[in-house]
Amino acid sequence: MIVNAVICCAMCVNCTWPLAQFEGSKEPPVAANGQPFPWDRMRLPKTVTPLHYDLSIHPNLTTLDFSGVVRIELDVHEDTSTVILHSKQLQISGALLMAPEGVKPLQVLEYPRFHQLALLSDSVLTKGRKYEVQLEFAANLSDSFHGFYKSSYRTSSGEVRVLASTQFEATFARGAFPCFDEPAFKANFTIRIVREPRHITISNMPKVLKLLSCQGGLLEDHFDTTVKMSTYLVAYIVSDFLSVSKTTKHGVEISVYAVPEKIDQTAFALDAAVKLLDFYDDYFDIPYPLPKQDLAAIPDFQSGAMENWGLTTYRETGLLFDPDRSSASDKLGITKVIAHELAHQWFGNLVTMEWWNDLWLNEGFAKFMEYISLDITYPELQVDDFFLGKCFEAMEVDSLSSSHPVSTPVENPTQIQEMFDDVSYDKGACILNMLRDFLTPEAFEIGIIRYLKRYSYQNTVNSHLWESLTNKWHSGDELDVRAIMDTWTLQEGFPLLTVEVRGREVRLSQERFLKTNDPSLTEGFLWQIPLTYMTSASSTIHRFLLKTKTGVLYLPEEVDWVKFNVDMSGYYMVHYAGDGWNSIIKVLQHNHTALTSNDRASLIQNVFQLVSVGKVRLDTALELSLYLSRETEIMAVTQGFGELVPLYKLMEKRDMAALENQMKGYIVDLFRGLIDRQEWTDSGSVSERVLRSYLLLFACVRKYPPCLNKATQLFNQWKDSDGNMSLPVDITMAVFITGAQTAEGWDFLFEKYRHSMQTSVRSRMKTAMAWSPRKDKLQWMMEQSLHGEVMKTQDLPDVVVSISKNPHGYKLAWDFLRAHWHTMIKKFDLGSSTISYLVTGVTNQYSTTEMLDEIRSFFGSLTEETGSEMRCIQQTYETIEDNIRWMDKNLPLLQAWLNKRNHRVPHEDL
C-alpha cells in the first residue's frame, strides 16, 4: 500500500535510507543570505570534532534574554576550510578562527532548516592540527520548556519570581550556544555565568571562583571543567533557590535545590539520592566521577526529570515530598525518578549511545535500574509489584502496526523526539529483565559492569552491549546473546506463543501479536524466545530457548495445567489453545494462590488482549475475571480494572447507558468485598496503601453508596475546618473528587489549590477538579492551563487528558486539542512524548466511525511541519479502528453474558 510506504519513509522506521540525504539531493541547500550552503545532510560531518568548549553566558532575567561567547577547541581529521556545527535561533555577531598563524575572521552561513552554521575559512585547517573558533551570540530566553528557558513561580504573598534553566536533550543545546549537538561529539566544558547578586548559579561542576564583574555590580561565577560528555548533558540554572546538602559514604556532596518556600520538602529526596548514589557506586564497581551531584526542582518542567551530569533537574512533583501531605504513591514515584536519573550517571552519561536510534541503551537501562536499585535499597516500597505494569503499557503500543523496533533509524529532530516513548523506556526495561532472568542475575551484572568499564567516556551501539554480556569463558556451548537479542531490538512487536497440551506432549508455535485486520503484517517475524514454564505437578521453573516457528516439549507426566512465561519475566503473550484456558480458569477459581500474583496479572492481561485479536471468546475472558472477587494483590487487581474499565468507557462514547451501567455494576460487584474491607486510614504497606487509594477512588467515581457517603462526610468536615483538618493522605483523592461534584465544593477546592505550597496536594486537587460535571469549569481549567498563570502550562496535558476521561468532558477535550493544536506543538515540541500523550490520551476511547472520520479529517489537514507524520497519529487511527472492531464483534456477547450473570458475583470465599 502506498500509504504505508510513505509513512515508512517519512518515519524512517523500516528503512535505513538517511532521510536528510534524500531530501538534500533534490536541490542544493541555500543559506539564509542566499549563498549556497556547503553541507546538505542533517547529520554533521566528522571532518572536525570538538575537544573543549569555553562557554560564557550572561542571562538577563529582567529583559528575558541572554548573550554569550563560546570558544571551541577543534581536532581536525581531514583537510578542510569549512566547519559545520549547530545553532538554532541564535544571533551570531562575530566569528573568529584562532590558528597557530594568528587570529582571522570567519564567514558565517546559516541554514535554519537543519539548525546548522557553516564557518568558512580563507585558509585550510590542516589534518592532525588543533584550532579554536570563537563565536559571539545572543537570543531570547525560550518560552517553551527546552533550550535555555524562562521559568517562574509565585510566592505565598503573590509575588512572581523568574529564573532561567536548561533542558538540552535531545537537540536543544544548539538553541543555547553554537555547538556540535550530537551525542557522539563528546568534549569537556568550562562554563562561566554572569548574574545579579540576588541570584545563585549552579552547573554540572562545582563553582571554583566568584568574581565581581565590571558591569554594574554583577558577579561572574566560574565552574570547574567537566569530564568528557555530550552536549545534551550540559546544564546551568540562574535562580534564587535554596539548598540542603549531605555527603555520601564515597565522599560525593549531594545537594537538593528548590524555591525558598519549598525547601522544607527536600529532606526525603536528599536522603534517597545519598542512598542511591552509594548503591550505584558499589553495584557498577565504578566510582561516580564527579565531586558533586545536585538535584534541582524546577517550577516549569515538561518531562519528569533530566539526567544532566552532576545537575539532575526535576519537576517539583518528582522531587518534593511532604511527610504529612504526600501519599505512598508520591514516595514511590519520587524514589523511582531519582533512581532513574542517578542510574543515567553511568548508563547514558559515562557510556552514551552513538546516536538516538539506540536511545533505549540509555532509557531502557535507567528504567530497568529503577527497579533493581529500589528492590535492594528500599525493599519496603515493594517496587516489584509495579514492574509488570510497564511491560503491559509497552505491549499496548507494541501491538500496533505503527510500532517501531527498539533500535530504529532516526534522522530529524521530530523523529528523535518520538524515540522517547514506551518502546524505548518500558519495552527496553522489560527485554533487559527477560535477559537478566535468562542469563541469571549474577552473569548479567558481571556483563553490564564489563560494558560500563570497557566503554567509559565513549559511545556505543547495541552490539557492544551484547558482546559484553556474552561470557567468553563459558564452558561448553557459548550462548549467542546478540543473536537472541537482535530479534527483540531490531524488529518491532512481540511474539504470541500458542501452547497446546496433548497428554505429555506440549506443542508450541509463535507469531507476531498484532491488532490489525491485515494478516500479511504478521508474516516474516521470528523471535528467539527464552521460555519459562511450570506445571500443576511441580513448582520448578523449566527453561527452554525457542528459536524456531514451532517446537515440541515433553512433560515427565500428564498435568492439570501448564503456565508459560512464569511471573511474566518474558516479553511475550501466551495463548492456551484447545482446553488450555478452561484448565487455567479452573485453577484460578478453586485455588488462585497456586499461581503468583504476577502470573495471575499476566493471565488477566493475556486473555483480554487475545479477545481483541479473535483468539479467545469474550465470555471466556469474563469467566476468568470472576475469580477476581477473591483477589487481593495489587498487580492482579489493577490489571483486572485495566481490562474491564475500558469496556464501559467505549460504551460511554456511544451513549449506550443501559449496557454501560450493567458493566459498571458488574465491576463494582466483582470488587465489592475488597472495597468494603478498605479502611479510611494511611495504614499498611506501600502496595496496600496504593491499592486503597485506587479502590476508594474507583468506588466513589462509580457512586458506590458506602464510599460516596463516607467521602462526602469527610469532604464536608474538611471544608468546614477551612481545609485545616488533616485527612488521611491515601484517601484524599476519593474525598476531593467527591467534593468537586458540586459547584460549591469545586470552588472551595480551587481556592485551596491556588494557595497551597504542597505540590502533591495541588496535583490531586487539580485531577479532582477535572472530574467536575460542570462543563464551564472544565473548559475554564483547560484555558487557564494554556495561559499558565493560575495553573501551570506544564500541567496542561494532564488537565486535558483527565478531562477527556470525564464522561462530561471527553468531547470538550477533543475540541480543545483541535482548537489549540498549533499553540501546543510550539510549546511542547513536535514528536515529544507530551504531544503523543495528549493525542492518544484524548482519542483512545472513541469507538465510532463518525468520530474516526472527524479525527482523520483534522489530522489529515495538517502539514508535515505541523505534525501530520507523527507516529502517535497513526497509533490513534489504529486504536480507534481496533475499538470499532471490538465493539462490532463483542457487544452482543457482552450483553448476553451480563444478562446471564445478572451482574451477581458469588462472594462465598470473601
C-alpha positions, 0 to 999 in steps of 0.5 A: 500500500502506498500509504504505508510506504510513505509513512515508512519513509517519512518515519524512517522506521523500516528503512535505513535510507538517511532521510536528510540525504534524500531530501538534500539531493533534490536541490542544493541547500541555500543559506539564509543570505542566499549563498549556497550552503556547503553541507546538505545532510542533517547529520554533521560531518566528522571532518572536525570534532570538538575537544573543549568548549569555553562557554560564557553566558550572561542571562538577563532575567529582567529583559528575558534574554541572554548573550554569550561567547563560546570558544571551541577547541577543534581536532581536525581529521581531514583537510578542510576550510569549512566547519559545520556545527549547530545553532538554532535561533541564535544571533551570531555577531562575530566569528573568529578562527584562532590558528597557530598563524594568528587570529582571522575572521570567519564567514558565517552561513546559516541554514535554519532548516537543519539548525546548522552554521557553516564557518568558512575559512580563507585558509585550510585547517590542516589534518592532525592540527588543533584550532579554536573558533570563537563565536559571539551570540545572543537570543531570547530566553525560550518560552517553551520548556527546552533550550535555555528557558524562562521559568517562574513561580509565585510566592505565598504573598503573590509575588512572581519570581523568574529564573532561567534553566536548561533542558538540552536533550535531545537537540536543544543545546544548539538553541543555547550556544553554537555547538556540535549537538550530537551525542557522539561529539563528546568534549569537556566544558568550562562554563562561566555565568554572569548574574545579579547578586540576588541570584545563585548559579549552579552547573554540572561542576562545582563553582571554583571562583566568584568574581565581581564583574565590571558591569554594574555590580554583577558577579561572574561565577566560574565552574570547574571543567567537566569530564568528557560528555555530550552536549545534551548533558550540559546544564546551568540554572540562574535562580534564587533557590535554596539548598540542603546538602549531605555527603555520601559514604564515597565522599560525593556532596549531594545537594537538593535545590528548590524555591525558598518556600519549598525547601522544607520538602527536600529532606526525603529526596536528599536522603534517597539520592545519598542512598542511591548514589552509594548503591550505584557506586558499589553495584557498577564497581565504578566510582561516580566521577564527579565531586558533586551531584545536585538535584534541582526542582524546577517550577516549569518542567515538561518531562519528569526529570533530566539526567544532566551530569552532576545537575539532575533537574526535576519537576517539583512533583518528582522531587518534593515530598511532604511527610504529612501531605504526600501519599505512598504513591508520591514516595514511590514515584519520587524514589523511582525518578531519582533512581532513574536519573542517578542510574543515567550517571553511568548508563547514558552519561559515562557510556552514551549511545552513538546516536538516538536510534539506540536511545533505549541503551540509555532509557531502557537501562535507567528504567530497568535500574529503577527497579533493581536499585529500589528492590535492594535499597528500599525493599519496603516500597515493594517496587516489584509489584509495579514492574509488570505494569510497564511491560503491559503499557509497552505491549499496548503500543507494541501491538500496533502496526505503527510500532517501531523496533527498539533500535530504529533509524532516526534522522530529524529532530521530530523523529528523535523526539518520538524515540522517547516513548514506551518502546524505548523506556518500558519495552527496553526495561522489560527485554533487559529483565527477560535477559537478566532472568535468562542469563541469571542475575549474577552473569548479567551484572558481571556483563553490564559492569564489563560494558560500563568499564570497557566503554567509559567516556565513549559511545556505543551501539547495541552490539557492544552491549551484547558482546559484553554480556556474552561470557567468553569463558563459558564452558561448553556451548557459548550462548549467542546473546546478540543473536537472541537479542537482535530479534527483540531490538531490531524488529518491532512487536512481540511474539504470541506463543500458542501452547497446546497440551496433548497428554505429555506432549506440549506443542508450541508455535509463535507469531507476531501479536498484532491488532490489525485486520491485515494478516500479511503484517504478521508474516516474516517475524521470528523471535528467539524466545527464552521460555519459562514454564511450570506445571500443576505437578511441580513448582520448578521453573523449566527453561527452554530457548525457542528459536524456531516457528514451532517446537515440541516439549515433553512433560515427565507426566500428564498435568492439570495445567501448564503456565508459560512465561512464569511471573511474566519475566518474558516479553511475550503473550501466551495463548492456551489453545484447545482446553488450555484456558478452561484448565487455567480458569479452573485453577484460578477459581478453586485455588488462585494462590497456586499461581503468583500474583504476577502470573495471575496479572499476566493471565488477566492481561493475556486473555483480554488482549487475545479477545481483541485479536479473535483468539479467545471468546469474550465470555471466556475472558469474563469467566476468568475475571470472576475469580477476581472477587477473591483477589487481593494483590495489587498487580492482579487487581489493577490489571483486572480494572485495566481490562474491564474499565475500558469496556464501559468507557467505549460504551460511554462514547456511544451513549449506550447507558443501559449496557454501560451501567450493567458493566459498571455494576458488574465491576463494582460487584466483582470488587465489592468485598475488597472495597468494603474491607478498605479502611479510611486510614494511611495504614499498611504497606506501600502496595496496600496503601496504593491499592486503597487509594485506587479502590476508594477512588474507583468506588466513589467515581462509580457512586458506590453508596458506602464510599460516596457517603463516607467521602462526602462526610469527610469532604464536608468536615474538611471544608468546614475546618477551612481545609485545616483538618488533616485527612488521611493522605491515601484517601484524599483523592476519593474525598476531593473528587467527591467534593468537586461534584458540586459547584460549591465544593469545586470552588472551595477546592480551587481556592485551596489549590491556588494557595497551597505550597504542597505540590502533591496536594495541588496535583490531586486537587487539580485531577479532582477538579477535572472530574467536575460535571460542570462543563464551564469549569472544565473548559475554564481549567483547560484555558487557564492551563494554556495561559499558565498563570493560575495553573501551570502550562506544564500541567496542561496535558494532564488537565486535558487528558483527565478531562477527556476521561470525564464522561462530561468532558471527553468531547470538550477535550477533543475540541480543545486539542483541535482548537489549540493544536498549533499553540501546543506543538510550539510549546511542547515540541513536535514528536515529544512524548507530551504531544503523543500523550495528549493525542492518544490520551484524548482519542483512545476511547472513541469507538465510532466511525463518525468520530474516526472520520472527524479525527482523520479529517483534522489530522489529515489537514495538517502539514508535515511541519505541523505534525501530520507524520507523527507516529502517535497519529497513526497509533490513534487511527489504529486504536480507534479502528481496533475499538470499532472492531471490538465493539462490532464483534463483542457487544452482543456477547457482552450483553448476553453474558451480563444478562446471564450473570445478572451482574451477581458475583458469588462472594462465598470465599470473601 
